Structure formats: structure tokens, C-alpha cells
Amino acid sequence: MSETVDAHPVAVVTGAASGMGRECVESLRALEGVLVAVDLEAPSIEGTVGVACDVSDPAAVDALAARVRDLGPFRALVHAAGISPTMADARRVFEVDLLGTQLVLDAFEELVVPGSAAVCFSSSAAYQIAPFVDAEQDALIDDPTAVDFLARAESAVADSGLAYSLAKRGVIRAVARAAVRWGRRGGRVNSVAPGLIDTPMGRREMERQPIMQEMLAQTPLGREGEPREVADVVAYLVSDAASFVSGVDVLVDGAMIQGMSSAGTD
Ligand SMILES: NC(=O)c1ccc[n+]([C@@H]2O[C@H](COP(=O)([O-])OP(=O)(O)OC[C@H]3O[C@@H](n4cnc5c(N)ncnc54)[C@H](O)[C@@H]3O)[C@@H](O)[C@H]2O)c1
């Protein structure tokens, strides 16, 4: 089926099976169109079209975009699929978190019509490394679809934690670039940078990385965030209420980054 005059707008959530992506599926019901839930295995969520797609696989991402094109005009994309430092080695972290985001942004660009809006997931981790990143690292992360990107990234960065932080910095920069191209077609792209959020991924990192407890202690609001608190920001960013907001990253971290940078000074 190709696009028809009475076609319903299509909203897509990747990483829809768990955590913040799952919560965003609920938020996007407000858009009242076709809702596509994407994960490694097709999610079975009432009222959604479930699609299996590994976002790091270019052919699978192209097939996802083609499916969306067939379903109707592209209204919203929430790209929450991602992995954390304890889940994989540095190469796979770059592949899923950075290359995957670039592939998704590139594949959906052709679908953008006036009113289309996307939100990608970066991380507060990008802010933690910001003062230490050099120009060579930025040049690397700014070209994730280069044929030798993963080989170069793997040899430059062995630690999966640093890979995660750099990949998420790359997401913020990819979103800024995409906002220029999408904007010319009337579309918007932003990202959210969650702090410590109580999801399966968040709990896993909290259990395995002792530094997470210190980060929690330095979070001024004194607690982790709930997935809903991030999904609410995402819902705003894709909504028409944010119709002039594009190319920005929104920290949703209970002021953790501010708390960490002022630690020991007050
Ligand atoms: N939880 C946190 O504290 C936190 C903090 C900062 C950023 N983030 C980011 O927020 C996003 C959502 O995280 P979450 O905590 O909800 O995680 P989660 O693990 O609960 O959910 C992530 C989902 O992404 C899916 N996924 C993983 N790799 C995929 C791939 N290659 N293709 C398609 N789907 C894939 C998983 O199957 C899972 O359903 C991620 O990008 C994560 O890096 C999370």
C-alpha cells in the first residue's frame, strides 16, 4: 500500500520493548495515528505494529523506513534503542549507539515532511566526558558511516565505558547535523540525555558499576528518574507545542551533571 490522502500519520519507537522506549510508546498514543513498535524482536504491544529490526544493520534499517513509508506519512520517531557499557565491547557499543543512530536518521530523512519530528537518546555520560574530548575523537565520531569507522573506533577506544560516552556525544552531534537537513524539509530533530533512570538498563549499570552510586549521591534531586519523566519530555519534543525547537539536546538528569561539577566546591 502506498501513501493515500486519508492515510494516518505514523509514529515509530525503537527500543520499544523495554524501559524508556516502552514508556514512549504510551506517550505517542496521543498522536492518534499508526504506532510502530521496533526492537530486536518484534514487540507485541496492543494497538501497535510490531517490527523486528537491529538498528545497527543498514539493510534492516532501510527496510524499516520502507515499511513506514508504506504505512503512511511520517509524523514521529523516537529512537531509544541502545546498549550500555556492561552489555558489550567498545566496538559493539559504537555500532549500536552511534552508527545505529546515524543509520536511522539517514534512512528516515527521505520520509521527512513538514511536521515530522524525531527524538534520539543521548546520555548525560556525554556531558561527563565533554571537557576531555579532543578534536581527533570528534572527527572520528562525526563520521560513523565511514567504511572503516568501527575498525578505527575499536583501535582508538578499548574501554566500553568511554566508547559509550563518545557514542552518545556523537548522537548529540549527529542530531545537530540532521536538524539542518531535516529542517529544510520542514522536520525537526532533537535528543534527550537521561541521567540515572530506573530501567532494566539503568538497574544493570547500577549493580555492576560502583561509580553509579556516587553519581546518584551527587544528583541534587537525590533519586533516580522514572522512565515516565523522560517520556514526558520526549512527548513534548515530538509534539506541535515544540514546533520551533530543533537541533538541541535536553538533559533530563535531576541536575546530576551540575551536582557532579560542583562536587567538593560547596
Ligand atoms: N537507563 C539509563 O539510566 C539511561 C541513561 C542514559 C541514557 N540511556 C539511553 O536511553 C535509551 C533507552 O535505555 P533504557 O534504559 O530504556 O534501556 P533498556 O535496556 O531498558 O531498553 C533498550 C531497548 O533497546 C533494545 N535494543 C538494544 N539494541 C538494539 C538494537 N541493536 N536494535 C534494536 N533494538 C535494540 C533492547 O532490546 C531494549 O528493548 C538507550 O539509548 C540508553 O543508552 C539510558
The ligand as a MOL file (V3000), in Angstrom:
LIG
                    3D

  0  0  0     0  0            999 V3000
M  V30 BEGIN CTAB
M  V30 COUNTS 44 48 0 0 0
M  V30 BEGIN ATOM
M  V30 1 N 18.6450 3.8860 31.8590 0
M  V30 2 C 19.5020 4.8910 31.9600 0
M  V30 3 O 19.8740 5.2730 33.0850 0
M  V30 4 C 19.9890 5.6240 30.7220 0
M  V30 5 C 20.7830 6.7600 30.9200 0
M  V30 6 C 21.2370 7.4840 29.8160 0
M  V30 7 C 20.8810 7.0780 28.5330 0
M  V30 8 N 20.1150 5.9700 28.3710 0 CHG=1
M  V30 9 C 19.7600 5.6170 26.9830 0
M  V30 10 O 18.3450 5.5650 26.8570 0
M  V30 11 C 17.9690 4.6100 25.8660 0
M  V30 12 C 16.9320 3.6660 26.4380 0
M  V30 13 O 17.5290 2.9950 27.5450 0
M  V30 14 P 16.7220 2.1070 28.6030 0
M  V30 15 O 17.3270 2.3820 29.9060 0
M  V30 16 O 15.2780 2.2670 28.3830 0 CHG=-1
M  V30 17 O 17.2470 0.6500 28.1420 0
M  V30 18 P 16.5680 -0.7840 28.0650 0
M  V30 19 O 17.7080 -1.7470 28.0300 0
M  V30 20 O 15.5390 -0.9440 29.1140 0
M  V30 21 O 15.8380 -0.7710 26.6310 0
M  V30 22 C 16.6010 -0.6740 25.4520 0
M  V30 23 C 15.8960 -1.4500 24.3560 0
M  V30 24 O 16.6920 -1.3160 23.1680 0
M  V30 25 C 16.6960 -2.5650 22.5030 0
M  V30 26 N 17.8740 -2.6960 21.6610 0
M  V30 27 C 19.1680 -2.8690 22.0550 0
M  V30 28 N 19.9590 -2.9940 20.9880 0
M  V30 29 C 19.1540 -2.9000 19.8930 0
M  V30 30 C 19.4020 -2.9530 18.5140 0
M  V30 31 N 20.6370 -3.1630 18.0210 0
M  V30 32 N 18.3520 -2.8250 17.6710 0
M  V30 33 C 17.1000 -2.6310 18.1540 0
M  V30 34 N 16.8040 -2.5750 19.4580 0
M  V30 35 C 17.8330 -2.7170 20.3200 0
M  V30 36 C 16.7050 -3.5890 23.6330 0
M  V30 37 O 16.2760 -4.8680 23.1630 0
M  V30 38 C 15.7640 -2.9570 24.6360 0
M  V30 39 O 14.4220 -3.3610 24.4440 0
M  V30 40 C 19.2580 3.9460 25.4160 0
M  V30 41 O 19.7110 4.5450 24.2200 0
M  V30 42 C 20.2240 4.2600 26.5460 0
M  V30 43 O 21.5730 4.2660 26.1240 0
M  V30 44 C 19.6720 5.2300 29.4240 0
M  V30 END ATOM
M  V30 BEGIN BOND
M  V30 1 1 1 2
M  V30 2 2 2 3
M  V30 3 1 2 4
M  V30 4 1 4 5
M  V30 5 2 4 44
M  V30 6 2 5 6
M  V30 7 1 6 7
M  V30 8 2 7 8
M  V30 9 1 8 9
M  V30 10 1 8 44
M  V30 11 1 9 10
M  V30 12 1 9 42
M  V30 13 1 10 11
M  V30 14 1 11 12
M  V30 15 1 11 40
M  V30 16 1 12 13
M  V30 17 1 13 14
M  V30 18 2 14 15
M  V30 19 1 14 16
M  V30 20 1 14 17
M  V30 21 1 17 18
M  V30 22 2 18 19
M  V30 23 1 18 20
M  V30 24 1 18 21
M  V30 25 1 21 22
M  V30 26 1 22 23
M  V30 27 1 23 24
M  V30 28 1 23 38
M  V30 29 1 24 25
M  V30 30 1 25 26
M  V30 31 1 25 36
M  V30 32 1 26 27
M  V30 33 1 26 35
M  V30 34 2 27 28
M  V30 35 1 28 29
M  V30 36 1 29 30
M  V30 37 2 29 35
M  V30 38 1 30 31
M  V30 39 2 30 32
M  V30 40 1 32 33
M  V30 41 2 33 34
M  V30 42 1 34 35
M  V30 43 1 36 37
M  V30 44 1 36 38
M  V30 45 1 38 39
M  V30 46 1 40 41
M  V30 47 1 40 42
M  V30 48 1 42 43
M  V30 END BOND
M  V30 END CTAB
M  END
